[in-house]
Amino acid sequence: MIVGVLREVAAGEQRVALVPVGVAALKKAKLDVLVESGAGVSAGILDQAYKDNGAEVVTKEDIANRADVLVSIRPPTIPLKKGQLSIAVFDPLSLPSEVPAATGATIFSLDMVPRTTRAQAMDVLSSQANLAGYLSVLIGSTELKKILPMMTTAAGTLAPAKALILGAGVAGLQAIATARRLGAVVAAYDVRPVVKEQVESLGARFVELPLETGDSQTAGGYAKAMGEEFYAKQRQLLGDVLAEMDLVVTTAAIPGMKAPILITTAMAERMAPGSVIVDIAAERGGNCELTEAGKTIVHNGVKICGPVNLSSNLATHASQLFSKNIQTFLLNMVKDGQLALNLEDPIVSGSLIAKDGEVVHPQVRQKLGLGEAGS
């Protein structure tokens, strides 16, 4: 079986789906690996490193014609063929109509891997969100006109900056840890009371609001979308907390849905001039009403940063983590060097989006307004 690693062509995408050590792992499992020339350059990986680990460096056309399995970060831009298998992040709940089901290829979307203990090593959303949470605080610290730690000098003592992290998922928890390491006084809020212990274990204060959260977490560990009445009350109560903060990082995202608005214009206007909001949900519409994806704007003296594809800016380590995710995912479906798709495996069935020319994933079919697969 031949695995093809494609060079990413999307604007701003610097990662590569498989790093050289991942090639070696696939070779050990009796798979041959083709790598498109230059695939790893933006992540600091030269073609020779792939060759040294047993890969054959070829053209995009060679991969299109010879590979049984295509691996990439973004959906492949080459025409897929019936019988080929494509593994990438297709974002099928947000972009269901863009799943190339009609090609007859078997499509797996890594962002649909279920959040279970066994699947942790395959969870690209978590591995990449971890890096995004880290970088979001660094961005905020450079945009802020204050330092984050307390500093005592002969000229006087500087008070530490106050940081608020909204959303305590993987990205939020890493943002908390990073802000704490840099010396900020950190508070965090999440609609899920169950994460309070995790927040406090990192040395941050958990902000508790008098809201009825009910069943606020999905079986997969994500925050559930709440009603507009809940968000309106939440914004009213959070406004007082925000007004005291120097740096706010927002991380709330719900798969397949627009990000909830946590910070309105009026709330941002209560923050002191020079304060900074880093909205890492910008690609999903943003948690701040003022956010513009890919831009940093200033409103009433408050900077609102809307960075996109944050993990790509840490391409070397982001690729390393993604590669381990994809390597583990693929090898879970390989036996004696050949594909062995076990649809009874929830990891396989949960991430399988299309097969034999038809969208088969129930949630994606629902998004497309289709009935049950095969009906």
C-alpha positions as CSV (number, residue, x, y, z in Angstrom):
1,M,0.0,0.0,0.0
2,I,1.3,3.4,-0.9
3,V,0.7,6.5,1.2
4,G,1.1,10.0,-0.5
5,V,2.0,13.1,1.5
6,L,0.8,16.3,-0.2
7,R,2.3,19.7,0.0
8,E,-0.2,22.2,1.4
9,V,-1.2,25.0,-1.0
10,A,-3.8,27.0,1.1
11,A,-2.7,30.5,1.8
12,G,-0.9,30.8,5.1
13,E,-0.7,27.0,5.7
14,Q,2.8,26.1,6.7
15,R,2.3,22.7,8.2
16,V,2.8,19.3,6.7
17,A,0.7,16.2,7.4
18,L,3.6,13.7,8.0
19,V,7.1,14.4,9.3
20,P,10.1,12.2,8.6
21,V,9.8,10.2,11.9
22,G,6.2,9.4,10.8
23,V,7.5,8.1,7.5
24,A,9.8,5.7,9.4
25,A,6.8,4.4,11.5
26,L,4.7,3.7,8.3
27,K,7.6,2.0,6.6
28,K,8.0,-0.2,9.7
29,A,4.3,-1.2,9.2
30,K,5.1,-2.3,5.6
31,L,3.7,0.8,3.9
32,D,5.5,2.7,1.1
33,V,5.5,6.5,1.4
34,L,5.6,9.1,-1.4
35,V,6.3,12.7,-0.4
36,E,5.6,15.7,-2.7
37,S,8.8,17.6,-3.2
38,G,8.9,20.7,-0.9
39,A,6.1,19.4,1.3
40,G,7.9,20.1,4.5
41,V,9.9,23.2,3.6
42,S,7.6,25.7,5.4
43,A,7.8,23.5,8.6
44,G,11.6,23.5,8.4
45,I,11.9,20.0,6.9
46,L,13.9,19.4,3.8
47,D,13.3,16.7,1.2
48,Q,16.5,14.9,2.2
49,A,15.1,14.2,5.7
50,Y,12.2,12.3,4.1
51,K,14.6,10.3,1.9
52,D,16.7,9.5,4.9
53,N,13.7,7.9,6.6
54,G,12.7,5.8,3.6
55,A,10.3,8.0,1.6
56,E,10.4,8.6,-2.1
57,V,10.2,12.3,-3.0
58,V,8.1,12.8,-6.1
59,T,5.8,15.2,-7.9
60,K,2.2,15.9,-7.1
61,E,1.2,14.1,-10.3
62,D,3.1,11.0,-9.2
63,I,1.2,11.0,-5.9
64,A,-2.1,11.5,-7.7
65,N,-1.4,8.5,-10.0
66,R,0.3,6.1,-7.6
67,A,-1.0,6.7,-4.0
68,D,-3.6,4.5,-2.4
69,V,-3.9,6.8,0.6
70,L,-3.5,10.6,0.5
71,V,-2.7,12.4,3.7
72,S,-2.9,16.2,4.1
73,I,-3.8,18.9,6.5
74,R,-6.4,20.6,4.3
75,P,-8.6,18.7,1.8
76,P,-6.5,17.7,-1.2
77,T,-6.6,19.9,-4.3
78,I,-5.8,17.1,-6.7
79,P,-8.6,15.1,-8.2
80,L,-9.4,12.1,-6.1
81,K,-10.1,8.7,-7.7
82,K,-12.5,5.9,-6.9
83,G,-10.8,3.5,-4.6
84,Q,-8.4,6.1,-3.1
85,L,-8.5,7.0,0.5
86,S,-8.1,10.6,1.7
87,I,-7.3,11.6,5.3
88,A,-7.4,15.3,6.1
89,V,-9.4,17.9,8.1
90,F,-12.5,18.4,5.9
91,D,-14.6,20.4,8.5
92,P,-17.7,18.5,7.2
93,L,-20.1,19.9,9.8
94,S,-19.4,23.5,8.6
95,L,-18.7,22.7,4.9
96,P,-20.8,19.6,4.2
97,S,-21.3,20.4,0.6
98,E,-17.6,20.5,0.0
99,V,-17.0,16.9,0.9
100,P,-15.8,15.3,-2.4
101,A,-18.1,12.3,-2.1
102,A,-19.0,12.0,-5.8
103,T,-15.4,11.1,-6.6
104,G,-16.0,7.6,-5.1
105,A,-13.0,8.0,-2.8
106,T,-13.2,7.0,0.8
107,I,-13.0,10.2,2.9
108,F,-11.9,10.4,6.5
109,S,-12.1,13.7,8.4
110,L,-9.7,13.9,11.3
111,D,-11.7,16.6,13.1
112,M,-14.5,14.0,13.5
113,V,-12.5,11.6,15.5
114,P,-14.5,10.9,18.7
115,R,-13.1,12.2,22.0
116,T,-12.4,9.0,23.7
117,T,-9.5,7.7,25.7
118,R,-8.3,5.4,23.0
119,A,-8.6,8.1,20.4
120,Q,-6.6,10.7,22.2
121,A,-3.4,10.1,20.2
122,M,-5.4,10.7,17.0
123,D,-7.2,14.0,18.2
124,V,-5.9,16.7,15.8
125,L,-8.3,19.3,17.3
126,S,-6.7,18.9,20.7
127,S,-3.1,18.8,19.5
128,Q,-3.5,21.9,17.4
129,A,-5.7,23.8,19.9
130,N,-3.0,23.2,22.5
131,L,-0.5,25.2,20.4
132,A,-3.1,27.9,19.6
133,G,-3.8,28.5,23.2
134,Y,-0.1,28.9,23.9
135,L,0.5,31.3,21.0
136,S,-2.7,33.4,21.8
137,V,-1.1,34.5,25.1
138,L,2.2,35.4,23.4
139,I,0.3,37.5,20.8
140,G,-1.6,39.2,23.6
141,S,1.5,39.9,25.6
142,T,3.2,41.6,22.7
143,E,0.2,43.7,21.8
144,L,-0.3,44.8,25.5
145,K,1.4,47.9,26.6
146,K,2.2,46.3,30.0
147,I,4.3,43.4,31.1
148,L,2.6,40.3,32.4
149,P,4.6,39.6,35.6
150,M,5.0,41.7,38.7
151,M,8.4,43.4,38.6
152,T,10.2,45.0,41.5
153,T,12.9,47.5,40.5
154,A,14.8,50.4,42.1
155,A,12.3,52.7,40.2
156,G,9.3,51.0,41.9
157,T,7.1,48.0,41.7
158,L,5.1,47.1,38.6
159,A,1.8,45.3,39.3
160,P,1.2,42.1,37.4
161,A,-1.3,42.2,34.5
162,K,-4.7,40.7,34.9
163,A,-5.7,38.1,32.3
164,L,-9.1,36.4,31.6
165,I,-9.4,33.3,29.6
166,L,-12.9,32.6,28.2
167,G,-13.4,28.9,27.6
168,A,-11.4,26.2,29.4
169,G,-11.1,23.5,26.7
170,V,-7.7,22.4,25.5
171,A,-6.8,25.8,24.0
172,G,-8.1,27.7,27.1
173,L,-6.3,25.5,29.6
174,Q,-3.0,26.0,27.7
175,A,-3.7,29.7,27.5
176,I,-4.2,29.7,31.3
177,A,-0.9,27.8,31.9
178,T,1.0,30.1,29.5
179,A,-0.3,33.3,31.1
180,R,0.5,31.9,34.5
181,R,4.1,31.0,33.5
182,L,4.5,34.5,32.2
183,G,3.4,35.9,35.6
184,A,-0.1,37.2,35.0
185,V,-2.9,37.0,37.5
186,V,-5.2,34.7,35.7
187,A,-9.0,34.2,35.9
188,A,-11.0,31.9,33.6
189,Y,-14.6,31.3,32.8
190,D,-16.4,28.3,31.2
191,V,-20.0,27.4,30.8
192,R,-19.2,24.0,32.1
193,P,-18.8,24.0,35.9
194,V,-17.0,20.6,35.7
195,V,-13.8,22.3,34.5
196,K,-13.4,24.4,37.7
197,E,-11.0,21.9,39.2
198,Q,-8.8,21.9,36.1
199,V,-8.7,25.7,36.0
200,E,-7.8,26.0,39.7
201,S,-5.1,23.2,39.3
202,L,-3.3,25.6,37.0
203,G,-3.3,28.4,39.5
204,A,-6.1,30.5,38.0
205,R,-9.3,31.7,39.6
206,F,-12.5,30.2,38.2
207,V,-15.1,32.8,37.6
208,E,-18.5,31.6,38.7
209,L,-21.6,33.4,37.4
210,P,-25.1,32.9,38.9
211,L,-26.4,31.1,35.7
212,E,-28.3,27.9,35.3
213,T,-26.0,25.9,33.1
214,G,-27.9,22.6,33.2
215,D,-26.4,20.0,30.9
216,S,-23.7,22.2,29.3
217,Q,-21.3,19.5,28.0
218,T,-21.6,17.0,25.2
219,A,-20.7,13.4,25.6
220,G,-17.5,14.2,23.7
221,G,-16.4,16.8,26.2
222,Y,-17.3,19.9,24.2
223,A,-19.4,22.8,25.5
224,K,-22.9,22.7,24.2
225,A,-24.5,25.6,22.4
226,M,-26.9,27.4,24.8
227,G,-29.9,29.5,24.1
228,E,-29.7,33.3,23.3
229,E,-31.4,34.1,26.6
230,F,-28.5,32.3,28.4
231,Y,-25.9,34.2,26.4
232,A,-27.5,37.5,27.0
233,K,-27.5,37.0,30.8
234,Q,-23.9,35.7,30.6
235,R,-22.7,38.8,28.7
236,Q,-24.4,41.1,31.2
237,L,-22.6,39.4,34.1
238,L,-19.2,39.0,32.3
239,G,-19.1,42.7,31.5
240,D,-18.2,43.6,35.1
241,V,-15.3,41.0,35.1
242,L,-14.0,42.2,31.7
243,A,-13.8,45.8,32.8
244,E,-11.0,44.9,35.2
245,M,-8.9,42.9,32.8
246,D,-5.8,43.9,30.8
247,L,-5.7,40.8,28.5
248,V,-8.7,38.6,27.5
249,V,-8.3,35.5,25.4
250,T,-11.5,33.9,24.0
251,T,-11.5,30.3,22.9
252,A,-15.2,29.2,22.8
253,A,-16.0,27.2,19.7
254,I,-18.7,24.6,19.0
255,P,-18.1,22.1,16.1
256,G,-20.1,22.9,13.1
257,M,-21.6,26.1,14.5
258,K,-20.8,29.8,14.5
259,A,-18.8,30.7,17.6
260,P,-21.0,32.2,20.4
261,I,-20.7,36.0,21.0
262,L,-19.3,36.3,24.5
263,I,-18.1,39.9,24.2
264,T,-20.4,42.6,22.8
265,T,-19.2,46.0,21.6
266,A,-20.6,47.5,24.8
267,M,-18.6,45.1,26.9
268,A,-15.4,45.8,25.0
269,E,-16.0,49.5,25.5
270,R,-15.9,49.1,29.3
271,M,-12.3,47.8,29.1
272,A,-9.5,50.3,29.8
273,P,-7.7,51.8,26.8
274,G,-4.6,49.7,26.0
275,S,-6.3,46.5,26.9
276,V,-6.2,43.6,24.5
277,I,-8.6,40.9,23.3
278,V,-7.2,37.9,21.4
279,D,-10.1,36.0,19.8
280,I,-8.9,32.6,18.6
281,A,-12.4,31.7,17.5
282,A,-12.1,34.3,14.8
283,E,-12.3,31.7,12.0
284,R,-15.7,30.6,13.3
285,G,-17.1,34.2,13.4
286,G,-15.4,35.2,16.6
287,N,-16.4,35.4,20.3
288,C,-16.2,39.2,20.2
289,E,-18.7,41.2,18.3
290,L,-15.9,43.4,16.9
291,T,-13.5,40.7,15.8
292,E,-12.4,40.7,12.2
293,A,-10.8,37.4,11.1
294,G,-7.1,37.8,10.2
295,K,-6.9,41.4,11.4
296,T,-6.1,43.4,14.5
297,I,-8.3,46.4,15.0
298,V,-8.5,49.1,17.7
299,H,-11.9,50.2,19.1
300,N,-12.0,52.9,21.8
301,G,-8.4,52.2,22.6
302,V,-8.9,48.4,23.0
303,K,-7.0,46.1,20.6
304,I,-9.0,43.2,19.2
305,C,-6.9,40.5,17.5
306,G,-8.5,38.0,15.3
307,P,-5.7,35.5,14.4
308,V,-6.5,32.6,12.1
309,N,-4.8,29.2,11.8
310,L,-2.7,29.9,14.8
311,S,-1.0,26.5,15.0
312,S,0.3,27.0,11.4
313,N,2.6,29.7,12.8
314,L,4.2,27.1,15.0
315,A,4.6,24.8,11.9
316,T,7.5,22.7,13.1
317,H,5.9,21.5,16.3
318,A,2.3,21.6,14.9
319,S,3.4,19.3,12.1
320,Q,5.1,17.0,14.5
321,L,1.9,16.6,16.6
322,F,-0.4,16.4,13.5
323,S,1.9,13.7,12.1
324,K,1.7,11.6,15.2
325,N,-2.1,12.0,15.1
326,I,-2.4,10.9,11.5
327,Q,0.2,8.1,11.8
328,T,-1.7,6.6,14.8
329,F,-5.1,7.0,13.0
330,L,-3.8,5.3,9.8
331,L,-2.1,2.4,11.5
332,N,-5.3,1.8,13.5
333,M,-6.7,0.7,10.1
334,V,-3.8,-1.3,8.8
335,K,-3.0,-5.0,9.1
336,D,0.0,-6.7,7.5
337,G,0.6,-3.6,5.3
338,Q,-3.0,-3.5,3.9
339,L,-6.1,-1.5,4.8
340,A,-8.6,-3.3,7.0
341,L,-11.5,-1.0,7.6
342,N,-13.4,-2.1,10.7
343,L,-16.7,-0.1,10.7
344,E,-17.5,-1.5,14.1
345,D,-14.6,0.6,15.5
346,P,-16.1,3.9,16.6
347,I,-13.0,5.7,15.6
348,V,-13.3,4.5,12.1
349,S,-17.1,4.9,11.8
350,G,-17.1,8.2,13.6
351,S,-14.6,9.8,11.2
352,L,-15.7,8.2,7.9
353,I,-17.5,10.9,5.9
354,A,-18.0,9.4,2.5
355,K,-17.6,6.0,0.8
356,D,-18.5,4.5,-2.6
357,G,-19.8,7.9,-3.9
358,E,-22.1,8.6,-1.0
359,V,-21.9,10.7,2.2
360,V,-22.3,8.2,5.0
361,H,-21.8,10.1,8.2
362,P,-25.2,10.7,9.9
363,Q,-24.5,14.2,11.1
364,V,-23.1,15.3,7.8
365,R,-26.1,13.8,6.0
366,Q,-28.4,15.7,8.3
367,K,-26.5,18.9,7.5
368,L,-27.1,18.2,3.8
369,G,-30.8,17.4,4.3
370,L,-30.3,13.7,3.3
371,G,-32.0,10.7,4.8
372,E,-30.3,7.6,6.1
373,A,-27.3,6.3,4.0
374,G,-28.3,3.7,1.4
375,S,-32.0,4.7,1.5
